[in-house]
Amino acid sequence: MSFESRSEAVVGAHLLSDLKTVYRVLHAHLGEHTELMDTDFLIELQTYLQREAAAEGVDVSHHGAWDAWLGNVDATPCEDRLPRRRTIDP
C-alpha cells in the first residue's frame, strides 16, 4: 500500500479494509471535526465505498446494511438513531 504524488494531488492504493476503518473513524467523529464534513477526501471516500458495497449487493440506502458492510457491528439501528439525531452546524 502506498501514496504517490501526482502534480498537486496524492494518489493512494490501500486495502479496502483499511479504507473502511478510516471512514468509520472519520464518520464517528464528524461532530467534533465539522471541517472534515464537506472535504473532497471524505466525499470521494464515501462514494468509493458505496460503489464497492453496491457491487457486492449491499443496499447502501439501508443504513443497517451499510453499517454492517463497513464493519460497524454494534451500530445503533436507524429507528433508535433518528430520535437522537442532532444537527451539526459547520
Buried (B, 14 or more C-beta within 10 A) or exposed (E): EEEEEEEEEEEEEEEEEEBBBBBBEBBEEBEEEEEBBEEEEBEEBBEEBBEBBBEEEBEBEEBBBBBBBBEBEEBEEEEEEEEEEEEEEE
